[in-house]
């Protein structure tokens, strides 16, 4: 099947303009070219290093601290796809991360500390279900003192105080059922850190470790790891359909219609009786279509949505001046990968072919289009972009290949089709290299970005891709992503921001991971060693050095393309003026907005701006 975004390319080597216009029937290719501009056969555009430009549009909100006016009340209305049918057992379905309802009703021992527009979150973790924590001198014992939060007032929990028995029960049920268990539980994986969980008294829990585990507190606050279910979840209520948590929100046992209404849990007491959350109610509408979501934002029925395209955000703001728009003040941290089929005879087994593909990516050209640079800058709005390079540019220790911060291997990620062609000629393979792109259905909103990537890869005429779409995500996992490279062609894995870079690194380079696309028979011991050493290093500066050394080695080898797309940008978001704190409070993990310590808990209803 030929992609609708980039038609056939001939083996003739095109200029960038000719390559993009050669896609013929595609509206996306025309938009791609129009958005970028640029001259034929010139080197990659000089635009696209974050920062510097100032807003001259008059369209932007400059977020400010208005915490002193924060108060309780009102309803926050949001679109949450699939919320009506969402199951309430964290361990069932998907990746083990639960969903918006699980995150809202239940707690975790730790949570990410919220940041602000002026001081973006830095990855500090603080107690949530716990009140305090202490690590032994050898870091082989971690003790949590619990906060004693009350569970749901309805039967069977009846508002009772939570205890260490609930933590032990939650760990045991997670250990027995979660697909993520091998990442923490030593009983399931001899390289995992947690050996035992002990409960010396009703409000104390002790984790025993096999080795010092640097990101342990981040793991205890990640949605992939145990939520604190009450021990009554062992048969006293149907955990799949009913929630009885100690979290910030409660909701009815029956979910019907088009939305789920959540009420602030009166028993939740984290920062005093007048603390978070501040809205009295959340209303989750089961909506996925962005056109419908956009219309509901305009109508005032939805309060904000961060999934809208950049072009739609700008159009909404211009047509509806009362809406507030701001620019996110940080870059993403998550960085997935383009991974390769490694069957015998695959061209991707040759590192020269992988490097040639990387050198055919004009990152700035792609990024200028994806960020809608031309249109935004024409309005006086700054566009800040940075390249992905195995780690997202949101990390403080990120190394920018555009600035040669990776050293000599930075060249592997720079647009150089002439050098790429020489590498391919040296292989003796027939050109163009023909391969198949295995498309997944899980992120349909990302597909235009991914297919435009393939168009740029093809622009020299040295590569040619067809497309093989999978009907459902499970088929894609079974036949492509989770096969250790036992498939033909390429695939793309999108990674959200993660609680710690250990998790990102481990997904792709821990031989026990389902995302170990290299395949165990091709394990690179040096990469495995990077992974094992960083997680045992408690000195943050030394750990940063390990991460950076890993990045350089990874870009040298290019076992995978070190990005789910080549460039990140600081996006624009739009919302209603009556959402207090909108734009000021900033989350560490943007993709998990619900639950204790997440961004929704910080907003409030500003009735004075409701018109």
LINSULZI-V840239 format. One record per run of one state. SS is the DSSP state (alpha for helix, beta for strand, coil for the rest). FROM is the first residue (numbers start at 1). LEN is the number of residues. If there is no record, write none. Layout:
BEGIN
ss=SS from=FROM len=LEN
ss=SS from=FROM len=LEN
END
This chain:
BEGIN
ss=coil from=1 len=15
ss=alpha from=16 len=6
ss=coil from=22 len=5
ss=alpha from=27 len=10
ss=coil from=37 len=30
ss=alpha from=67 len=3
ss=coil from=70 len=5
ss=beta from=75 len=5
ss=coil from=80 len=20
ss=alpha from=100 len=6
ss=coil from=106 len=4
ss=beta from=110 len=3
ss=coil from=113 len=2
ss=beta from=115 len=2
ss=coil from=117 len=8
ss=beta from=125 len=3
ss=coil from=128 len=2
ss=beta from=130 len=6
ss=coil from=136 len=5
ss=beta from=141 len=6
ss=coil from=147 len=3
ss=beta from=150 len=1
ss=coil from=151 len=10
ss=beta from=161 len=1
ss=coil from=162 len=2
ss=alpha from=164 len=14
ss=coil from=178 len=3
ss=alpha from=181 len=3
ss=coil from=184 len=1
ss=beta from=185 len=1
ss=coil from=186 len=8
ss=beta from=194 len=8
ss=coil from=202 len=2
ss=beta from=204 len=6
ss=coil from=210 len=6
ss=alpha from=216 len=4
ss=coil from=220 len=11
ss=alpha from=231 len=3
ss=coil from=234 len=15
ss=beta from=249 len=3
ss=coil from=252 len=7
ss=beta from=259 len=6
ss=coil from=265 len=16
ss=beta from=281 len=5
ss=coil from=286 len=4
ss=alpha from=290 len=10
ss=coil from=300 len=4
ss=beta from=304 len=2
ss=coil from=306 len=4
ss=alpha from=310 len=10
ss=coil from=320 len=4
ss=beta from=324 len=4
ss=coil from=328 len=9
ss=beta from=337 len=4
ss=coil from=341 len=6
ss=alpha from=347 len=3
ss=coil from=350 len=1
ss=alpha from=351 len=9
ss=coil from=360 len=3
ss=alpha from=363 len=8
ss=coil from=371 len=2
ss=alpha from=373 len=6
ss=coil from=379 len=6
ss=beta from=385 len=3
ss=coil from=388 len=13
ss=alpha from=401 len=3
ss=coil from=404 len=3
ss=alpha from=407 len=7
ss=coil from=414 len=3
ss=alpha from=417 len=11
ss=coil from=428 len=5
ss=beta from=433 len=7
ss=coil from=440 len=4
ss=alpha from=444 len=15
ss=coil from=459 len=4
ss=beta from=463 len=7
ss=coil from=470 len=3
ss=alpha from=473 len=9
ss=coil from=482 len=8
ss=beta from=490 len=4
ss=coil from=494 len=7
ss=alpha from=501 len=9
ss=coil from=510 len=10
ss=alpha from=520 len=3
ss=coil from=523 len=2
ss=alpha from=525 len=12
ss=coil from=537 len=3
ss=alpha from=540 len=18
ss=coil from=558 len=3
ss=beta from=561 len=1
ss=coil from=562 len=5
ss=beta from=567 len=3
ss=coil from=570 len=2
ss=beta from=572 len=4
ss=coil from=576 len=3
ss=beta from=579 len=2
ss=coil from=581 len=4
ss=beta from=585 len=2
ss=coil from=587 len=12
ss=alpha from=599 len=4
ss=coil from=603 len=1
ss=beta from=604 len=2
ss=coil from=606 len=1
ss=alpha from=607 len=3
ss=coil from=610 len=2
END
